[in-house]
Amino acid sequence: MKKLFLIFALMFTFTVISIAQNVTLYGQDGQEYFKYTTDVTVTDATPVWYLIKTTTDWPTTQHIIVDFDSVSGNHTAMALLLYGRNFDDGAWTAISSTIVDGGVNSAIDITLTNTTETRWRQFKLLLTGTGTGVSTIDKVEFLMLKPD
């Protein structure tokens, strides 16, 4: 039974825990790519954050893509912010951010690339909208790249 459980656990590349609008992704040793498919909504009053915990022991750059499925109302802007820290009780440090201004629609993917190598082991992606719209996220992709 223990072997069956171990095999079952190894079949998954990461575990997802979802609470309200917040999601935590746990990486396995050496995992550098995370893809999370969802139908979470972002409004001006309910920001969404994704916490990614890795076991990375080397400096990386980060690349994030957020794909929207549908948008209703009037989201005048959408912000994506990337934070990093090394320990659960450590303070978050801002790494990078981007804003899509002038209206958000389902054809827009928000892309954020941090080209400065960092050694953070935990990352927080924060999405927040302005205006009176409701945007539904289809998927979030997070990639860590090792230096050449």
ZADO-1210 file (C-alpha; in nm, 4 decimals, padded with zeros to 6 digits):
<atoms>
<atom x="00.0000" y="00.0000" z="00.0000" code="MET" pos="1"/>
<atom x="00.2851" y="00.2391" z="00.0837" code="LYS" pos="2"/>
<atom x="00.4479" y="00.1689" z="-00.2534" code="LYS" pos="3"/>
<atom x="00.1208" y="00.2371" z="-00.4334" code="LEU" pos="4"/>
<atom x="00.0854" y="00.5671" z="-00.2522" code="PHE" pos="5"/>
<atom x="00.4448" y="00.6644" z="-00.3355" code="LEU" pos="6"/>
<atom x="00.3962" y="00.5827" z="-00.7036" code="ILE" pos="7"/>
<atom x="00.0721" y="00.7793" z="-00.7083" code="PHE" pos="8"/>
<atom x="00.2413" y="01.0792" z="-00.5458" code="ALA" pos="9"/>
<atom x="00.5307" y="01.0737" z="-00.7919" code="LEU" pos="10"/>
<atom x="00.2935" y="01.0796" z="-01.0899" code="MET" pos="11"/>
<atom x="00.2066" y="01.4410" z="-01.0204" code="PHE" pos="12"/>
<atom x="00.4576" y="01.7185" z="-01.0902" code="THR" pos="13"/>
<atom x="00.3134" y="01.9517" z="-00.8313" code="PHE" pos="14"/>
<atom x="00.0399" y="01.9757" z="-00.5743" code="THR" pos="15"/>
<atom x="-00.2169" y="02.2511" z="-00.5919" code="VAL" pos="16"/>
<atom x="-00.4004" y="02.3832" z="-00.2897" code="ILE" pos="17"/>
<atom x="-00.6765" y="02.6327" z="-00.3679" code="SER" pos="18"/>
<atom x="-00.8376" y="02.8590" z="-00.1096" code="ILE" pos="19"/>
<atom x="-01.0810" y="03.1223" z="-00.2382" code="ALA" pos="20"/>
<atom x="-00.8844" y="03.3358" z="-00.4839" code="GLN" pos="21"/>
<atom x="-00.5404" y="03.2162" z="-00.3739" code="ASN" pos="22"/>
<atom x="-00.3417" y="02.9208" z="-00.5096" code="VAL" pos="23"/>
<atom x="-00.0170" y="02.7610" z="-00.3884" code="THR" pos="24"/>
<atom x="00.1948" y="02.5490" z="-00.6228" code="LEU" pos="25"/>
<atom x="00.4643" y="02.3262" z="-00.4698" code="TYR" pos="26"/>
<atom x="00.7577" y="02.2372" z="-00.6952" code="GLY" pos="27"/>
<atom x="00.9521" y="01.9132" z="-00.6899" code="GLN" pos="28"/>
<atom x="01.3336" y="01.8974" z="-00.6987" code="ASP" pos="29"/>
<atom x="01.4592" y="02.0571" z="-01.0187" code="GLY" pos="30"/>
<atom x="01.1131" y="02.1629" z="-01.1396" code="GLN" pos="31"/>
<atom x="01.1412" y="02.4796" z="-01.3449" code="GLU" pos="32"/>
<atom x="00.8020" y="02.5011" z="-01.5194" code="TYR" pos="33"/>
<atom x="00.4577" y="02.5394" z="-01.3640" code="PHE" pos="34"/>
<atom x="00.1271" y="02.5496" z="-01.5527" code="LYS" pos="35"/>
<atom x="-00.1984" y="02.5999" z="-01.3673" code="TYR" pos="36"/>
<atom x="-00.5341" y="02.5890" z="-01.5468" code="THR" pos="37"/>
<atom x="-00.8153" y="02.7632" z="-01.3618" code="THR" pos="38"/>
<atom x="-01.1351" y="02.9647" z="-01.3877" code="ASP" pos="39"/>
<atom x="-01.0566" y="03.2124" z="-01.1088" code="VAL" pos="40"/>
<atom x="-01.1919" y="03.5640" z="-01.1537" code="THR" pos="41"/>
<atom x="-01.0152" y="03.8950" z="-01.0904" code="VAL" pos="42"/>
<atom x="-01.2079" y="04.2113" z="-01.0050" code="THR" pos="43"/>
<atom x="-01.1100" y="04.5510" z="-00.8700" code="ASP" pos="44"/>
<atom x="-01.2102" y="04.4286" z="-00.5220" code="ALA" pos="45"/>
<atom x="-01.0729" y="04.0719" z="-00.5354" code="THR" pos="46"/>
<atom x="-00.7098" y="04.0447" z="-00.6445" code="PRO" pos="47"/>
<atom x="-00.5686" y="03.6982" z="-00.7108" code="VAL" pos="48"/>
<atom x="-00.2309" y="03.5708" z="-00.6008" code="TRP" pos="49"/>
<atom x="-00.0365" y="03.2572" z="-00.6830" code="TYR" pos="50"/>
<atom x="00.2348" y="03.1335" z="-00.4466" code="LEU" pos="51"/>
<atom x="00.5030" y="02.9138" z="-00.6049" code="ILE" pos="52"/>
<atom x="00.7389" y="02.7270" z="-00.3707" code="LYS" pos="53"/>
<atom x="01.0468" y="02.5771" z="-00.5365" code="THR" pos="54"/>
<atom x="01.3579" y="02.3898" z="-00.4263" code="THR" pos="55"/>
<atom x="01.5846" y="02.5787" z="-00.6663" code="THR" pos="56"/>
<atom x="01.9447" y="02.6165" z="-00.5481" code="ASP" pos="57"/>
<atom x="02.0740" y="02.8209" z="-00.8424" code="TRP" pos="58"/>
<atom x="02.0026" y="03.1699" z="-00.9773" code="PRO" pos="59"/>
<atom x="01.7210" y="03.1924" z="-01.2310" code="THR" pos="60"/>
<atom x="01.5343" y="03.4420" z="-01.4423" code="THR" pos="61"/>
<atom x="01.1546" y="03.4193" z="-01.4500" code="GLN" pos="62"/>
<atom x="00.8967" y="03.4295" z="-01.7287" code="HIS" pos="63"/>
<atom x="00.5221" y="03.4449" z="-01.6599" code="ILE" pos="64"/>
<atom x="00.2225" y="03.4300" z="-01.8941" code="ILE" pos="65"/>
<atom x="-00.1352" y="03.4852" z="-01.7748" code="VAL" pos="66"/>
<atom x="-00.4026" y="03.3884" z="-02.0290" code="ASP" pos="67"/>
<atom x="-00.7569" y="03.5235" z="-01.9892" code="PHE" pos="68"/>
<atom x="-01.0634" y="03.3222" z="-02.0891" code="ASP" pos="69"/>
<atom x="-01.3330" y="03.5887" z="-02.0666" code="SER" pos="70"/>
<atom x="-01.3833" y="03.9474" z="-01.9573" code="VAL" pos="71"/>
<atom x="-01.7051" y="04.1267" z="-01.8718" code="SER" pos="72"/>
<atom x="-01.7663" y="04.4847" z="-01.7668" code="GLY" pos="73"/>
<atom x="-01.4982" y="04.7489" z="-01.7907" code="ASN" pos="74"/>
<atom x="-01.1548" y="04.6514" z="-01.6645" code="HIS" pos="75"/>
<atom x="-00.9547" y="04.9609" z="-01.7480" code="THR" pos="76"/>
<atom x="-00.6219" y="04.8061" z="-01.6456" code="ALA" pos="77"/>
<atom x="-00.4717" y="04.4821" z="-01.5128" code="MET" pos="78"/>
<atom x="-00.1500" y="04.4676" z="-01.3095" code="ALA" pos="79"/>
<atom x="00.0779" y="04.1656" z="-01.2639" code="LEU" pos="80"/>
<atom x="00.3379" y="04.1905" z="-00.9882" code="LEU" pos="81"/>
<atom x="00.6139" y="03.9385" z="-00.9095" code="LEU" pos="82"/>
<atom x="00.7614" y="03.9079" z="-00.5594" code="TYR" pos="83"/>
<atom x="01.0289" y="03.6771" z="-00.4183" code="GLY" pos="84"/>
<atom x="01.1569" y="03.5482" z="-00.0860" code="ARG" pos="85"/>
<atom x="01.3670" y="03.2573" z="00.0432" code="ASN" pos="86"/>
<atom x="01.1819" y="03.1468" z="00.3581" code="PHE" pos="87"/>
<atom x="00.8200" y="03.1114" z="00.4727" code="ASP" pos="88"/>
<atom x="00.8592" y="03.3817" z="00.7371" code="ASP" pos="89"/>
<atom x="01.0710" y="03.6160" z="00.5223" code="GLY" pos="90"/>
<atom x="00.9554" y="03.9481" z="00.3854" code="ALA" pos="91"/>
<atom x="00.8494" y="03.9659" z="00.0196" code="TRP" pos="92"/>
<atom x="01.0750" y="04.1648" z="-00.2143" code="THR" pos="93"/>
<atom x="00.9346" y="04.3166" z="-00.5333" code="ALA" pos="94"/>
<atom x="01.1091" y="04.1689" z="-00.8388" code="ILE" pos="95"/>
<atom x="00.9181" y="04.3011" z="-01.1393" code="SER" pos="96"/>
<atom x="00.5756" y="04.4218" z="-01.2559" code="SER" pos="97"/>
<atom x="00.3766" y="04.5064" z="-01.5645" code="THR" pos="98"/>
<atom x="00.0454" y="04.6792" z="-01.6335" code="ILE" pos="99"/>
<atom x="-00.1896" y="04.6279" z="-01.9272" code="VAL" pos="100"/>
<atom x="-00.3562" y="04.9659" z="-01.9630" code="ASP" pos="101"/>
<atom x="-00.6456" y="05.0831" z="-02.1770" code="GLY" pos="102"/>
<atom x="-00.8787" y="04.7876" z="-02.1375" code="GLY" pos="103"/>
<atom x="-00.8488" y="04.4155" z="-02.0851" code="VAL" pos="104"/>
<atom x="-01.0160" y="04.1589" z="-02.3087" code="ASN" pos="105"/>
<atom x="-01.0060" y="03.7825" z="-02.3551" code="SER" pos="106"/>
<atom x="-00.7584" y="03.8140" z="-02.6428" code="ALA" pos="107"/>
<atom x="-00.4918" y="03.9580" z="-02.4124" code="ILE" pos="108"/>
<atom x="-00.2170" y="03.7533" z="-02.2518" code="ASP" pos="109"/>
<atom x="-00.0178" y="03.9331" z="-01.9845" code="ILE" pos="110"/>
<atom x="00.3520" y="03.8511" z="-02.0113" code="THR" pos="111"/>
<atom x="00.6114" y="03.9421" z="-01.7517" code="LEU" pos="112"/>
<atom x="00.9811" y="03.8631" z="-01.7871" code="THR" pos="113"/>
<atom x="01.2442" y="03.9231" z="-01.5209" code="ASN" pos="114"/>
<atom x="01.5892" y="03.9069" z="-01.6845" code="THR" pos="115"/>
<atom x="01.7811" y="03.9719" z="-01.3616" code="THR" pos="116"/>
<atom x="01.9003" y="03.6453" z="-01.2071" code="GLU" pos="117"/>
<atom x="01.7681" y="03.5860" z="-00.8560" code="THR" pos="118"/>
<atom x="01.8049" y="03.3079" z="-00.6004" code="ARG" pos="119"/>
<atom x="01.4524" y="03.3278" z="-00.4599" code="TRP" pos="120"/>
<atom x="01.2970" y="02.9947" z="-00.3574" code="ARG" pos="121"/>
<atom x="00.9418" y="03.1284" z="-00.3297" code="GLN" pos="122"/>
<atom x="00.7558" y="03.3507" z="-00.5725" code="PHE" pos="123"/>
<atom x="00.4251" y="03.5339" z="-00.5410" code="LYS" pos="124"/>
<atom x="00.2346" y="03.6478" z="-00.8498" code="LEU" pos="125"/>
<atom x="-00.0295" y="03.9098" z="-00.7757" code="LEU" pos="126"/>
<atom x="-00.2979" y="04.0083" z="-01.0282" code="LEU" pos="127"/>
<atom x="-00.5262" y="04.3025" z="-00.9659" code="THR" pos="128"/>
<atom x="-00.7661" y="04.4926" z="-01.1887" code="GLY" pos="129"/>
<atom x="-00.9047" y="04.8446" z="-01.1930" code="THR" pos="130"/>
<atom x="-01.2458" y="04.9562" z="-01.3090" code="GLY" pos="131"/>
<atom x="-01.5700" y="04.7609" z="-01.2789" code="THR" pos="132"/>
<atom x="-01.4853" y="04.4505" z="-01.4783" code="GLY" pos="133"/>
<atom x="-01.4596" y="04.0802" z="-01.4061" code="VAL" pos="134"/>
<atom x="-01.1785" y="03.8921" z="-01.5800" code="SER" pos="135"/>
<atom x="-01.1597" y="03.5112" z="-01.5767" code="THR" pos="136"/>
<atom x="-00.8121" y="03.3578" z="-01.5864" code="ILE" pos="137"/>
<atom x="-00.7761" y="03.0511" z="-01.8076" code="ASP" pos="138"/>
<atom x="-00.4187" y="02.9570" z="-01.7194" code="LYS" pos="139"/>
<atom x="-00.1009" y="03.0806" z="-01.5568" code="VAL" pos="140"/>
<atom x="00.2410" y="02.9635" z="-01.6752" code="GLU" pos="141"/>
<atom x="00.5570" y="03.0244" z="-01.4728" code="PHE" pos="142"/>
<atom x="00.9029" y="02.9364" z="-01.6045" code="LEU" pos="143"/>
<atom x="01.2391" y="02.9636" z="-01.4286" code="MET" pos="144"/>
<atom x="01.5407" y="02.9728" z="-01.6582" code="LEU" pos="145"/>
<atom x="01.8902" y="02.8773" z="-01.5485" code="LYS" pos="146"/>
<atom x="02.1784" y="03.0938" z="-01.6708" code="PRO" pos="147"/>
<atom x="02.3774" y="02.9565" z="-01.9643" code="ASP" pos="148"/>
</atoms>
